[in-house]
Each structure stands twice: as C-alpha cells, then as structure tokens.
Amino acid sequence: MDALRTHLAKQAADRLSWGEAWQDTGRIFTQENGEWLHPGWLTDYFERLVEASGLPPIRLHDLRHVAASLMLAAGVDVKIVSETLGHSDSRITRDIYQSVLPKVGAEAAEATARMVPRAASSKIARTAGLTSGSHAPAEIIAISGPATLDKEKAQVSG
C-alpha cells in the first residue's frame, strides 16, 4: 500500500505541474501527463526490464498464466481465479488450466483424507491389488479384532 500511496502522490504532483494540459483519464497508472498507457509501450518496457535483470525471457502475458496457475495450485477456487482473470465463464478457466487442475484435485483429496478420523488400530482396512488406473477387482482385508481376519472381493468401479 505504501508504494501505491507514493505513486498517487507523484501523480498528484504531475497533475499540478501539467495544469490544464493534464489528461484526466481516471486511471491510476498513466503517462506523465495523465494519458493512458498504451499496452504496446508497457509490453516493450517490461521486456527491457526482464532483459536488464538477466532473467530468462518471459512475456508480460505469461505472468497472467503464472498467477492463475499459482492461485489454482494454492487451492483458490476456480470461480475466484476466473473472476480475477476476467473470464466470462469459469469453464474457460478450467479449459485453459486443466493441466494444473489434476494436481489441485489430488492435493484437495489428500487434504480431505487427512481430515477423516482414522479407526482405532484394531480396525484397520487395507486395499490391495490396485494400480493407478486399474479397474480390476481389489482385495479388501478388514481386521476387526486380534483373531479375526475377513477377506472379500470387491468390484471397484471407475
């Protein structure tokens, strides 16, 4: 917030120094005389900053994708990400960032699983025989007491 306040103070000083020539666009980020910043100028300026910094080449637009991917990876709801990006429908966001969503989904499932209370150690359920993507029957072994072992075949639907 301090940087924004500093910028607004500088802009107010620019407004005074330009007097009636000031272009009141109502924008926060403008040229020195208040005119709007042309997107091409901003892109060129960003590219010069990246080059001067020694960072690998990245386009200004790529930062939008980075921000969206980071928000999704952090667990921000896709609807919020969609609104932040200005997409008219969250389906657009899901379509574009579908490669990020499986990881997000897996992390959400793991977080949910951690919240589920675990049974006492005498009641352990273990699923065996499945590999990722397998639709074969799984063998479920339930230990209900120290001397009892029940086995049954269960069909896992995919």
C-alpha positions in Angstrom: 0.0 0.0 0.0 2.9 2.4 0.6 4.1 2.0 -3.0 0.6 2.9 -4.2 0.4 5.9 -1.9 3.8 7.1 -3.1 2.7 6.6 -6.8 -0.6 8.5 -6.2 1.3 11.4 -4.5 3.7 11.6 -7.5 0.7 11.5 -9.9 -0.9 14.4 -8.0 2.3 16.4 -8.3 2.4 15.6 -12.1 -1.3 16.8 -12.3 -0.4 20.1 -10.7 2.7 20.6 -12.9 0.8 19.9 -16.1 -2.1 22.1 -15.1 -4.8 22.3 -17.8 -2.8 20.1 -20.1 -3.3 17.2 -17.7 -5.4 14.4 -19.3 -7.9 13.2 -16.7 -8.4 9.6 -17.7 -9.3 8.5 -14.1 -6.6 5.8 -14.4 -4.0 5.1 -11.7 -1.2 4.2 -14.0 -0.7 6.8 -16.7 1.9 8.7 -18.7 3.4 11.8 -17.1 0.6 14.0 -18.5 -2.2 11.7 -17.4 -2.8 10.0 -20.7 -3.4 6.2 -20.7 -0.5 3.9 -21.1 -0.6 2.1 -24.5 -0.4 -1.6 -24.0 2.5 -1.9 -26.5 4.6 0.6 -24.6 4.0 -1.4 -21.4 5.0 -4.6 -23.1 8.2 -3.1 -24.5 9.1 -1.6 -21.1 8.5 -5.0 -19.4 10.7 -6.7 -22.0 13.5 -4.2 -21.3 13.2 -4.7 -17.6 13.4 -8.5 -18.0 16.5 -8.2 -20.2 18.2 -5.8 -17.9 17.5 -8.1 -14.9 19.2 -11.0 -16.5 16.1 -13.2 -16.1 15.2 -15.8 -18.7 12.9 -14.3 -21.4 9.2 -14.2 -20.3 6.3 -12.3 -21.9 4.2 -10.0 -19.8 1.2 -12.1 -20.7 3.0 -15.2 -19.3 2.7 -13.6 -15.8 -1.0 -13.8 -16.1 -0.7 -17.6 -16.6 1.8 -17.9 -13.8 -0.6 -16.1 -11.4 -3.5 -18.2 -12.4 -1.5 -21.4 -12.0 -0.2 -20.4 -8.6 -3.7 -19.5 -7.4 -5.1 -22.8 -8.5 -2.1 -24.7 -7.0 -2.7 -22.8 -3.8 -6.3 -24.1 -3.7 -8.1 -20.9 -4.7 -11.5 -21.8 -6.1 -11.6 -21.9 -9.9 -14.5 -19.4 -9.8 -12.4 -16.8 -8.0 -9.5 -17.4 -10.4 -11.9 -17.0 -13.3 -13.2 -13.7 -12.0 -9.7 -12.4 -11.3 -8.7 -13.2 -14.9 -11.9 -11.6 -16.2 -13.1 -14.7 -17.9 -16.8 -14.6 -18.7 -17.3 -18.2 -17.5 -15.3 -20.4 -15.2 -15.4 -23.1 -17.9 -12.9 -21.0 -19.9 -10.6 -21.1 -16.9 -11.0 -24.8 -16.4 -10.3 -25.4 -20.1 -7.1 -23.3 -20.2 -5.7 -24.6 -16.9 -6.9 -28.2 -17.0 -3.3 -29.4 -16.7 -3.0 -27.7 -13.3 -6.3 -28.9 -12.0 -5.5 -32.6 -11.6 -2.7 -31.7 -9.2 -5.0 -29.4 -7.4 -7.7 -32.1 -7.2 -5.2 -34.6 -5.9 -4.0 -32.2 -3.2 -7.6 -31.4 -2.3 -8.4 -35.1 -2.0 -5.3 -35.7 0.2 -6.3 -32.7 2.4 -9.8 -34.1 2.8 -8.5 -37.5 3.6 -6.3 -36.1 6.4 -9.5 -34.7 8.0 -11.3 -38.0 8.1 -10.9 -39.6 11.6 -9.0 -42.8 11.5 -10.3 -46.0 13.1 -8.5 -47.5 16.1 -5.5 -49.7 15.2 -7.6 -52.8 15.9 -9.9 -51.9 13.0 -7.6 -51.5 10.0 -8.9 -51.5 6.4 -6.4 -52.0 3.7 -7.0 -52.1 -0.1 -4.6 -54.2 -2.1 -4.2 -55.2 -5.7 -5.0 -51.9 -7.4 -2.6 -49.9 -9.5 -3.3 -46.4 -10.8 -6.0 -46.6 -13.5 -6.8 -50.2 -12.8 -10.4 -51.4 -13.0 -9.7 -54.9 -11.7 -11.3 -56.2 -8.6 -9.5 -55.2 -5.4 -9.0 -57.4 -2.4 -10.2 -55.7 0.8 -8.8 -57.1 4.0 -10.5 -55.9 7.2 -9.1 -56.7 10.6 -11.9 -56.4 13.1 -10.2 -57.9 16.1 -7.0 -59.5 17.1 -8.0 -63.0 16.0 -10.5 -62.3 13.1 -9.5 -61.8 9.5 -12.2 -61.3 6.9 -11.4 -61.4 3.2 -13.8 -60.5 0.4 -13.6 -59.5 -3.2 -15.0 -56.0 -4.0 -15.6 -54.7 -7.5 -14.1 -51.2 -7.8 -15.9 -49.1 -10.4 -14.0 -46.4 -12.3 
